[in-house]
Amino acid sequence: MKNEIVDNLITNKKGIYLDCTLGFGGHSEAIFKELDKEGLVIGLDCDLDAYKYSKEKFKSNSRVKVFNANYIDYEDILSTLKIKSLDGVLMDLGISSYQVDNKGRGFSYRYESDLDMRFDINYKKTAYDVLNSYSEESIASIIRDYGEEKSYKNIAKNIVQYSKKGRMSTTFDLKKAIIESIKYKTNMNKVFSRVFQAVRIEVNDEFKNIQDMIKMLPSKVRIGGRILWLTFHSLEDRLVKRATFALNDTVINDSYGKKKVMLISKKIVRPKRSEILSNRRSRSAKLRGLKITHC
């Protein structure tokens, strides 16, 4: 959805734009191409591999600044650059195919690896910690709320039983605990996906961080600027929708005076059919946004 993002984000071709989830630089590159010579793009990614790739990709471009940082720490990066305000912000909330396919990170049920699941290796909490130290009730709540899996009670019970026997150390241990919890015929890959997603969200504090960013970002964006969120599953989209709708028509007071936060539109932007046909993963993508206006 590069075209849709560029069309909805850029209002000032000489402006400063923040890509909170840089990945391999596709969105940042598309944004940069639409800017004038004065324009600047700042890209953040806490994943070291993605950071190294994008650092190399943009090494000869002084107007794309790349940082190995968690987006929740964006204010520290702006302070380092002596930037007080932004013209636009993008947050792509989807986990990348690279991360899912990385066999050593524990994101995928297809590969056996340690129970890690951290986007940011500076985080102390891992999937191992969650599954071996949380109570059965807490694990059940995580699987119910973040995975929307109906067998959450049985799965949580089995995870704790595996843990007590010292058998909850790898992704395949988690798979076995899930399999033994399901008493009905179903698509097990979907169950695995829901549970792994739930644990990953808990490990990385994803929903809390998203909510915090939605609250903080409007004060950093200039009048005329915009903030976009790209989501790929219903839980994220629901969270973004509720939080952005709650901010609609609110007034912010900052050092530059009063400004109003408004929805760009109540309707979501979806990928074109041609993109869906060429990239099946894009079919679930939804784009929402806020704009900052005069009072």
Secondary structure, DSSP 8 states (H G I E B T S, - for coil): -HHHHHHHH-S-TTSEEEESS-TTSHHHHHHHHTS-TT-EEEEE-S-HHHHHHHHHHTTT-TTEEEE---GGGHHHHHHHTT---EEEEEEE-S--HHHHH-TTSS--TTS--BS---SSTT----HHHHHHHS-HHHHHHHHHHHH--TTHHHHHHHHHHHHHTT--SBHHHHHHHHHTT--S---HHHHHHHHHHHHHHHHTTHHHHHHHHHHHGGGGEEEEEEEEEEE-SHHHHHHHHHHHHHHTTEEEEETTEEEEEEES-SS-B---HHHHHH-GGGGG-EEEEEEEE--
